[in-house]
Amino acid sequence: MPLNDPSTLLAFALGAVAGLVATAMASAGALRRRAHRAIEAERRAQAAERLAELGSMTSGLAHEIKNPLSTLTLNAQLLREEVLDAELPEGIRGTVARRVDALARESGRLKDILSDFLQFAGRMKLDPQPQDLRELLQQLSDFFHAQADRCGILLRLDVPGVPVVARVDAGLLKQALLNLAINAVQAMNPEGRSEPGDRRGELLLRLELDSTGQEARLSVIDSGPGIPEDRRGTIFRPYASTKPGGSGLGLATTRRIVEEHGGTISLFNGPDRGTCFTIRLPLGGPTVSPASPSP
């Protein structure tokens, strides 16, 4: 067909127009997507700013409440002493003393809850230093042994015969492991006490080096009833605790400490019973800034 044929020219023109329209539509679509991403990024930034402001306000409020609570607890203790020394009928004195005890106990519990919250919500400043993790677990075992014995729990330690050195904040990591150990003992013995010779369970603190030599695994293994399936997805969330009197921040704080170290924490139940929490830590230490912002 000749190029100067009207039908050929029309086809070329229509094709060119279609191409221009398609290009324009693609460009418009790309612009819309970029605009949408920009709007979403702005929304996320605003939401993060609001959360940061809310966190700052909440922490400030907790500080303001904690100080009067400390004064209240101290005055309740002083009042109890005065009541016991006062010349009151025995029945009245005993009743007043019990009520003051309840006041001091509950104000002290609220103070502890606020302390846990402030620790969880505040900035966590790590001081990573080379540490033989065998020594760290030994120190934790020595510290926790008396409490385990009191609860009828056999505490055992399983560590390699060679040093496993990692860059960690020893104080914070011991706190994370201690939270796991306390939870394990409470799961095996909810009453918190036992008679001499009454064995309630076993608690194993284990340290392993992975096959690559770049990661340490610290496990806290108990012989308790295990974690119900419906709780495993929420167990590390703040205030997910079902224990009476618990702050609900122990496991959440543990996870945060582990993640600040650049590690991970996982759990699984044994084939029959018991729970194993495993912390995986890079031996080189955290790769983020040691002073990361609060969540």
C-alpha positions in Angstrom: 0.0 0.0 0.0 1.5 3.4 -0.9 2.7 5.6 2.0 0.7 8.5 0.6 -2.5 6.6 0.6 -5.0 8.4 2.9 -6.0 5.2 4.8 -2.3 4.5 5.5 -1.7 8.0 6.7 -4.8 7.8 8.9 -3.6 4.6 10.4 -0.2 6.1 11.2 -1.8 9.1 12.8 -4.2 7.1 14.9 -1.3 4.9 16.0 0.8 7.9 17.0 -2.1 9.4 18.9 -2.8 6.1 20.7 0.9 5.9 21.6 0.8 9.4 23.0 -2.3 8.7 24.9 -0.9 5.5 26.4 2.3 7.3 27.4 0.3 10.2 28.9 -1.9 7.7 30.9 1.2 5.8 32.1 2.8 9.0 33.2 -0.4 10.1 34.9 -0.6 6.8 36.7 3.0 7.0 37.8 2.4 10.6 39.1 -0.7 9.4 41.0 1.3 6.5 42.6 4.1 8.9 43.6 1.6 11.3 45.0 -0.1 8.5 46.9 3.2 7.3 48.3 4.1 10.8 49.4 0.7 11.2 51.1 1.1 7.8 52.9 4.7 8.7 54.0 3.4 12.0 55.4 0.7 10.3 57.2 3.1 7.8 58.7 5.4 10.6 59.7 2.6 12.4 61.4 1.4 9.2 63.1 5.0 8.6 64.4 5.2 12.1 65.6 1.9 11.8 67.5 3.0 8.5 69.0 6.3 10.1 70.1 4.4 13.0 71.7 2.0 10.6 73.4 4.9 8.5 74.7 6.7 11.6 76.0 3.5 12.8 77.7 2.8 9.3 79.2 6.3 8.9 80.6 6.1 12.4 82.1 2.7 11.6 83.7 4.1 8.3 85.1 7.0 10.2 86.6 4.6 12.7 88.2 2.6 9.9 89.7 5.5 7.8 90.9 7.0 10.5 93.1 3.8 11.1 95.2 3.4 7.3 95.4 6.8 7.0 97.0 5.8 9.6 99.6 2.5 7.8 100.1 4.2 4.4 100.7 6.7 5.9 103.1 4.0 7.7 105.1 1.9 4.5 105.3 4.9 2.7 106.8 5.4 5.5 109.3 1.7 5.5 110.1 1.7 1.8 110.8 4.5 2.2 113.3 2.6 4.9 115.1 -0.6 2.8 115.1 1.2 -0.1 116.7 2.8 2.2 119.3 -0.5 4.0 120.1 -2.6 3.2 123.1 -5.6 1.8 121.3 -7.8 -1.2 122.1 -6.2 -4.3 120.6 -9.1 -5.0 118.2 -9.1 -1.4 116.8 -5.3 -1.3 116.6 -5.1 -4.6 114.7 -7.8 -3.4 112.2 -6.2 -0.1 111.6 -2.8 -1.7 111.2 -4.2 -4.2 108.6 -5.8 -1.4 106.6 -2.6 0.7 106.6 -0.7 -2.5 105.5 -3.0 -2.8 102.6 -2.5 0.8 101.7 1.3 0.5 101.8 1.2 -2.8 99.9 -1.0 -1.4 97.0 0.8 1.9 96.7 4.1 -0.1 96.6 2.6 -2.3 93.9 1.6 0.7 91.8 5.1 2.2 92.2 6.6 -1.0 90.9 4.2 -1.0 87.9 5.2 2.6 87.1 8.9 1.7 87.4 8.4 -1.2 85.0 6.5 1.0 82.6 9.1 3.8 82.7 11.9 1.3 82.0 10.0 -0.2 79.1 8.9 3.1 77.5 12.1 5.1 78.1 15.2 5.3 76.0 17.3 2.1 76.3 21.0 3.0 76.3 23.1 0.0 75.7 26.8 -0.2 76.6 28.0 -3.2 74.6 31.3 -4.7 75.9 33.0 -8.0 75.2 31.6 -10.5 77.6 32.1 -14.3 78.0 28.5 -15.4 78.0 29.4 -18.4 80.1 30.3 -16.1 83.0 27.2 -14.1 82.5 25.0 -17.3 82.8 27.0 -18.4 85.8 26.4 -15.1 87.6 22.7 -15.3 86.8 22.6 -18.9 88.1 24.4 -17.9 91.4 22.0 -15.0 91.9 18.8 -17.0 91.1 19.7 -20.3 92.8 18.3 -19.4 96.2 14.9 -18.4 94.8 14.7 -21.5 92.6 15.5 -23.7 95.7 12.9 -22.0 97.7 10.3 -22.8 95.1 11.4 -26.4 94.8 13.0 -25.9 91.3 16.2 -27.7 90.3 18.3 -25.1 88.5 21.0 -26.5 86.1 23.5 -24.8 83.8 24.7 -26.1 80.5 27.6 -24.2 78.8 30.4 -25.0 76.4 33.9 -25.8 77.6 35.3 -22.8 75.6 34.6 -19.1 75.9 31.7 -17.6 74.0 32.5 -13.9 73.8 29.9 -11.4 72.5 29.5 -7.7 72.6 26.5 -7.2 75.0 25.3 -5.0 77.7 25.8 -7.5 80.5 23.3 -5.8 82.9 20.5 -5.6 80.5 21.0 -9.1 79.1 21.0 -10.6 82.6 17.7 -8.7 83.2 16.2 -10.2 80.1 17.3 -13.7 81.1 16.1 -13.1 84.7 12.6 -12.2 83.4 12.5 -15.5 81.6 13.7 -17.5 84.6 11.2 -15.8 86.9 8.4 -16.6 84.5 9.5 -20.2 84.2 9.6 -20.7 88.0 6.2 -19.1 88.4 4.8 -21.4 85.7 6.1 -24.5 87.5 5.2 -23.3 91.0 2.5 -20.6 91.0 2.4 -20.6 94.8 6.0 -19.4 95.0 7.0 -21.8 97.8 7.5 -25.5 98.6 8.2 -27.8 101.4 11.8 -29.1 101.8 12.3 -32.0 99.4 9.3 -31.1 97.3 10.5 -31.0 93.8 8.3 -28.9 91.5 10.3 -28.9 88.3 13.6 -28.2 86.5 15.0 -25.1 85.0 17.9 -25.3 82.5 20.0 -22.3 81.4 21.8 -23.4 78.2 24.4 -21.6 76.0 25.4 -22.8 72.5 27.4 -21.4 69.6 25.8 -21.8 66.2 27.6 -23.7 63.4 28.8 -20.5 61.7 30.5 -19.2 64.8 28.8 -15.8 64.4 25.8 -16.3 66.7 25.2 -17.4 70.3 22.0 -19.1 71.4 20.9 -18.7 75.1 18.0 -20.9 76.1 15.8 -20.9 79.2 14.1 -24.3 79.4 11.5 -25.3 82.0 9.5 -28.4 82.7 6.2 -26.5 83.3 2.8 -26.8 81.6 3.9 -25.0 78.5 2.4 -22.0 76.7 -1.2 -22.4 75.4 -1.4 -22.1 71.6 -3.8 -19.1 71.7 -1.3 -17.1 73.8 1.9 -17.6 71.7 1.1 -14.8 69.3 0.6 -12.2 72.1 2.9 -13.3 74.8 5.5 -10.7 74.0 3.1 -7.8 73.8 2.9 -5.3 76.7 0.3 -6.0 79.3 -0.5 -9.5 77.9 0.3 -11.2 81.2 -2.4 -13.3 82.8 -0.5 -13.6 86.2 -2.2 -12.0 89.2 -0.2 -9.0 90.2 2.1 -9.1 87.2 3.0 -5.8 85.5 2.6 -7.5 82.0 5.9 -5.9 80.8 8.5 -8.6 81.7 8.5 -10.5 78.4 7.9 -7.3 76.4 11.0 -5.8 78.1 12.9 -8.9 77.4 12.1 -8.8 73.7 13.0 -5.2 73.5 16.4 -5.8 75.2 17.1 -8.7 72.8 16.1 -6.7 69.7 18.2 -3.7 70.9 21.2 -6.1 70.8 20.3 -7.0 67.2 19.0 -10.4 68.2 15.8 -12.4 68.2 13.8 -14.3 70.7 11.5 -17.3 70.0 9.6 -19.9 72.0 8.3 -23.4 71.5 6.8 -26.1 73.7 8.3 -29.4 74.3 6.8 -32.6 72.9 5.3 -33.5 76.3 5.4 -30.4 78.4 7.6 -27.5 79.2 8.7 -24.3 77.4 11.9 -23.2 75.7 12.7 -19.6 75.2 15.7 -19.1 72.9 17.6 -15.8 72.5 19.8 -15.6 69.4 22.5 -12.9 69.6 25.2 -11.8 67.0 28.6 -12.1 68.6 29.6 -8.8 67.1 27.0 -6.9 69.0 24.2 -4.6 67.9 24.5 -2.9 64.5 22.2 0.0 65.4 23.0 3.0 67.5 23.4 2.1 71.2 20.9 4.7 72.2 17.8 3.9 70.1 14.5 5.7 70.6 11.7 4.3 72.6 9.0 2.4 70.7 
